[in-house]
Structures are given as C-alpha cells and as structure tokens.
Amino acid sequence: MAQYKSPEVYQKPDPRYKSKTITKFVNEIMRDGKKSVARKLVYNAMDIIDERVEDKSPLEVFEQAIANVKPLIEVRSRRVGGMTYQVPTEVPPKRQVSLAIRWMWEAATSKKGRPMHQRLADEILDSYRKQGTSYQRRENAHKMAEANRAFAHFRIR
C-alpha cells in the first residue's frame, strides 16, 4: 500500500523569494484559481514592506510577522458528562502557521478604504511590530487558554 504524502511535500517554493511560507500565503489568498492575481498582491505588499523597513529584507519581516502571530496554545470544546468545557490544548506547528496566515489575511480583508496590497502590507508590518488585529487575536487565544487552565486535565491525549 502506498504511503500518504501531504500536499506540502509537493508544494514548490515561490519563484521570487524561494519560500514555502510565501507559497502557503499566496494559496490562502487565491480565489477561483487565480494564483497570478494572488501572487501579484503578495509581491506588491512585499515591495511596500521593502520600502518601509530598511534594515531587514521583506522575507525576514514576513517570517518574523508569522512567528509573532503563531498561537502556541488554543482552547477546544470538549463535552464531559453533559457539560461543555473549553480545554486548552497545544497547537501543532503546521496548524500554528496556518492559523497565523489565516488571521493575517482576515485582518487585512476586514479593513476598508485602501487597495488590498497596502492593507496586507500594513497588517504584516503590524504583526512584525507585535500590534494589530492578528496579533491581538493571538493574545486573546492565549488569554482564553490561561483562563481555562483549570480544565487542562480534560485534555485528550
């Protein structure tokens, strides 16, 4: 029987920055299979970041922004004896990156009034500086987990 390989094994790094994380970001942004549109959006945002941050490359800023937004712990609902508890659980590394990318994209789309590449660049820079909507979402997830620490013994192993 053939062994299952996840899509990440086949995922190629993006042509400009040679990063698989950028490829994941482009794939999250892509709608209706229009990868060139999504890639142009990300590259324009990275160009804006390159103009605003002199001492680091845009890829380093992006990677640090993802690292700042990645949640280490989250709460999951667990039913025990008719009661539903919010049980804090550790987040696997792949899910950490996926959540960070999704939260940054949702934060950028929720803002209105400017072109999308500018909103995306602003959100990446805010995440890099440990502020902004996506970073706040991470902090809220951590606060929820801390508040429900008493229910950690219900965790599924």
C-alpha positions as CSV (number, residue, x, y, z in Angstrom):
1,M,0.0,0.0,0.0
2,A,1.3,3.4,-0.9
3,Q,2.2,5.8,1.9
4,Y,0.3,9.1,2.1
5,K,2.2,12.2,1.4
6,S,0.8,15.6,2.4
7,P,0.5,18.3,-0.2
8,E,3.4,20.2,1.4
9,V,5.7,17.6,0.1
10,Y,4.8,18.6,-3.5
11,Q,4.5,22.3,-2.7
12,K,7.1,24.3,-4.6
13,P,8.6,27.5,-3.1
14,D,7.5,30.7,-4.7
15,P,9.7,31.9,-7.6
16,R,10.7,35.3,-6.2
17,Y,11.6,34.6,-2.6
18,K,12.1,30.8,-2.7
19,S,10.0,30.4,0.4
20,K,7.3,27.8,1.0
21,T,5.6,30.0,3.6
22,I,5.1,32.7,0.9
23,T,3.6,30.0,-1.3
24,K,1.2,29.0,1.5
25,F,0.2,32.7,2.0
26,V,-0.4,33.0,-1.8
27,N,-2.6,29.9,-1.7
28,E,-4.6,31.2,1.2
29,I,-5.2,34.5,-0.7
30,M,-6.0,32.8,-4.0
31,R,-9.7,32.8,-5.1
32,D,-11.1,30.9,-8.1
33,G,-7.7,29.5,-9.0
34,K,-6.3,32.9,-9.9
35,K,-2.8,32.3,-8.5
36,S,-1.2,35.1,-10.6
37,V,-3.5,37.7,-9.1
38,A,-2.8,36.4,-5.6
39,R,0.9,36.3,-6.2
40,K,0.9,39.9,-7.6
41,L,-1.0,41.0,-4.4
42,V,1.6,39.5,-2.1
43,Y,4.6,40.7,-4.1
44,N,3.2,44.3,-4.2
45,A,2.7,44.1,-0.4
46,M,6.3,42.8,0.0
47,D,7.6,45.7,-2.1
48,I,5.8,48.2,0.2
49,I,7.4,46.4,3.2
50,D,10.8,46.7,1.5
51,E,10.4,50.4,1.2
52,R,9.3,50.9,4.8
53,V,11.8,48.7,6.6
54,E,15.4,49.4,5.6
55,D,17.5,47.1,7.8
56,K,15.7,43.8,7.0
57,S,14.6,42.0,3.9
58,P,10.8,41.8,3.3
59,L,11.1,38.0,3.6
60,E,12.7,38.3,7.1
61,V,9.9,40.8,8.1
62,F,7.2,38.4,6.8
63,E,8.7,35.3,8.6
64,Q,9.0,37.3,11.9
65,A,5.4,38.5,11.5
66,I,4.2,34.9,11.1
67,A,6.3,33.9,14.1
68,N,4.8,36.7,16.2
69,V,1.2,35.7,15.3
70,K,1.5,31.9,15.6
71,P,-0.6,30.7,18.6
72,L,1.2,28.3,20.9
73,I,-2.0,27.2,22.7
74,E,-5.7,27.3,21.9
75,V,-9.0,26.2,23.5
76,R,-11.1,23.4,22.2
77,S,-14.6,22.5,23.2
78,R,-14.8,19.1,25.0
79,R,-18.0,17.5,26.3
80,V,-17.7,15.7,29.6
81,G,-20.7,14.4,31.4
82,G,-23.2,16.8,29.8
83,M,-21.1,19.9,30.3
84,T,-19.0,21.6,27.7
85,Y,-15.6,22.7,28.8
86,Q,-13.1,25.0,26.9
87,V,-10.0,22.8,27.3
88,P,-6.6,24.4,26.5
89,T,-4.5,22.4,24.1
90,E,-1.2,22.9,22.4
91,V,-1.3,23.8,18.7
92,P,0.7,21.6,16.3
93,P,3.4,23.5,14.3
94,K,1.6,23.2,10.9
95,R,-1.6,24.5,12.4
96,Q,0.2,27.4,14.0
97,V,1.4,28.6,10.6
98,S,-2.0,28.0,9.0
99,L,-3.8,30.0,11.7
100,A,-1.3,32.8,11.6
101,I,-1.6,33.1,7.8
102,R,-5.5,32.9,8.0
103,W,-5.6,35.5,10.8
104,M,-3.4,38.0,8.9
105,W,-5.4,37.6,5.8
106,E,-8.8,38.0,7.6
107,A,-7.4,41.1,9.4
108,A,-6.3,42.7,6.1
109,T,-9.6,42.0,4.4
110,S,-11.6,43.4,7.3
111,K,-10.1,46.8,6.9
112,K,-11.6,49.0,4.2
113,G,-10.7,52.1,2.2
114,R,-7.4,51.3,0.6
115,P,-6.0,48.9,-2.0
116,M,-5.6,45.4,-0.8
117,H,-1.9,45.2,-1.2
118,Q,-1.5,48.2,1.1
119,R,-3.8,46.7,3.7
120,L,-1.9,43.5,3.5
121,A,1.5,45.2,3.9
122,D,0.1,47.2,6.9
123,E,-1.1,44.0,8.6
124,I,2.2,42.2,8.0
125,L,4.1,45.2,9.4
126,D,1.7,45.5,12.4
127,S,2.3,41.8,13.1
128,Y,6.0,42.3,12.8
129,R,5.8,45.1,15.4
130,K,3.6,42.9,17.7
131,Q,0.5,45.0,17.3
132,G,-2.6,45.0,15.0
133,T,-5.6,42.8,14.7
134,S,-4.0,39.4,14.0
135,Y,-1.5,39.8,16.9
136,Q,-4.4,40.8,19.2
137,R,-6.3,37.6,18.1
138,R,-3.3,35.5,19.1
139,E,-3.2,37.3,22.5
140,N,-6.9,36.6,23.0
141,A,-6.4,32.9,22.2
142,H,-3.7,32.8,24.8
143,K,-5.8,34.6,27.4
144,M,-8.7,32.2,26.9
145,A,-6.3,29.2,27.3
146,E,-4.9,30.8,30.5
147,A,-8.3,31.5,31.9
148,N,-9.4,27.9,31.3
149,R,-6.2,26.3,32.6
150,A,-8.3,24.6,35.4
151,F,-9.8,22.3,32.7
152,A,-6.5,21.1,31.3
153,H,-7.0,17.7,32.9
154,F,-9.8,17.1,30.4
155,R,-7.3,17.2,27.5
156,I,-7.4,14.3,25.1
157,R,-4.0,12.7,24.7
